[in-house]
Structures are given as structure tokens and as C-alpha cells.
Amino acid sequence: MAIRIGVVDYGVGNLRSVRRGLEHAGAEVEVTADRQSLADAAGIILPGVGAFAPARHKLSSSGLDGFLVEQARAGKPILGVCLGYQLLFDSSYEDGKTAGLGLLPGPVRRLLQTPDRKVPHMGWNRVRQLAPDILFRDIRDRAYFYFVHSYYPELKGGPEVLGTADYGRTLCVVARRGSVAGTQFHPEKSSQNGLRLYANFVAGCAAA
């Protein structure tokens, strides 16, 4: 029987490609804003592209913010992707300070642009694995993943940091606290490595 994964539809996200990536991993996928359907799923993906504050407002106005926090506290596997990853943190300084979901520690700040380093950070970059995790199963260390972002979580160390990438500074691009994890890169745009990561998330949901 296929593992059912719920993808949060809150009006922000590259939902079609996320769905395809998860289906390629063998999951049954439901893209929905219905809290009961998401609660009944084995795991939840929080996608996102765009700006932090409008996305956070949409989560709040739909009541999905409190729901996601409740699901995390209950041990539901949750994976945030790109902006969805940033929303898991305490706050963001994009266009002023906005509170996040507080499921991962630290603020989100803007990348520094220099003459030889453009913002947004866009393209392929290696990810250094700092700790073993089911998300990395059968993915070699320093494998390439695809990034598109102008902001980054300022998480410099601690047990939550699973993977880093270098872009002028060391960035925490994979993090976990309990059942909640996230990636700054887009697995659905990262070829076989990204599809493998989604398959690993689905496998983790099956085992939870």
C-alpha cells in the first residue's frame, strides 16, 4: 500500500513539481489545505516560493500555522522545502521582522551580495552532510542539489544542523528537530539526489 503524503496548499508553492517528485518516490500524494486530510497523512510537506511575510500570513489566516505546530508536537513527520523550510524557524528579517512557526531555532536573514557573489543564490551547490539522517540515505556526501533563495536560516551549529553548503559563508541547508526537518534546496529540481531524498522522507514516514 502506498504511503500517503499531504502537501500543504496555502497558495504559495511549486505544488505540481513537488507532487511529481513524491509520486516518483512511490507516495500517494494529496495537495490540500484540509487539516483533517493532512492529519490523516503519514507525513506532511510544507512547500513554498516567494516572500516570507505573505506566506506566513496565509498560513495564519487559514489556521494552518497552529495546526502544523500541533502536528509537529504530536510527532508527525514534516518536511519544509525552500520557503517552507524558512517558515519553520523562529523569525525572518525579510521586509521587517516576521515571526515564523518556531519549530526550528534561529532567525532567517538576507544573503550578502558581493561583486563575485550574486543574490539570489541560484543553481547547483554541494551539500556537506554533518550528521547521519534518513534523509541522506544512499546519497553521497557533497552531492549536488539545486538552490534558488535570497535568505537563509542563521543556524550556525547545534544538533539541528544536518547539512551545510558554502555560498560566501557556511549555510545550514538541511536541519532537523525531532520529526520536523527541512531543506533550503528544492529536492524536486535536484534530479536523482532530490528524488532520493523525497523517497527517504516517504520511507521515514512509513517507519514513524
ZIRA-V606215 format. One record per backbone hydrogen bond with DSSP energy under -0.5 kcal/mol. CO is the residue of the C=O (numbers start at 1). NH is the residue of the N-H. If there is no record, write none. Layout:
# ZIRA-V606215
co={CO	CO}
nh={NH	NH}
This chain:
# ZIRA-V606215
co={3	3	4	4	5	6	6	7	8	13	14	15	16	17	18	19	20	21	22	23	27	28	30	30	32	33	34	35	36	37	38	42	43	44	45	45	46	48	51	52	53	54	55	56	57	58	59	59	59	60	63	64	65	66	67	68	69	70	71	72	77	78	79	80	81	82	82	83	84	85	86	87	88	88	89	90	91	92	93	93	98	104	106	106	107	108	109	111	114	117	120	121	123	125	126	127	127	127	128	128	133	134	136	140	143	145	146	147	149	150	152	153	153	154	158	160	160	162	162	163	163	164	165	165	169	169	171	171	173	173	174	174	175	177	179	179	180	181	182	183	185	185	186	187	190	190	191	192	193	194	195	196	197	198	199	200	201	202	203	204}
nh={5	28	42	43	30	8	45	32	10	15	18	19	20	21	22	23	24	25	27	26	29	5	7	32	9	35	38	39	40	41	41	77	6	79	8	47	81	83	55	56	57	58	59	60	61	62	63	64	65	63	67	68	69	70	71	72	73	74	76	75	44	181	46	183	84	85	86	87	88	88	89	101	103	104	102	100	108	98	95	96	92	90	90	91	154	93	152	113	117	114	122	149	147	145	128	129	142	143	130	164	136	137	139	143	127	125	186	123	121	111	109	155	172	156	161	162	176	130	131	173	174	128	167	171	167	171	165	173	184	185	162	163	182	180	78	181	177	80	175	82	82	187	189	190	193	194	195	196	197	198	199	200	201	202	203	204	205	206	207	208}
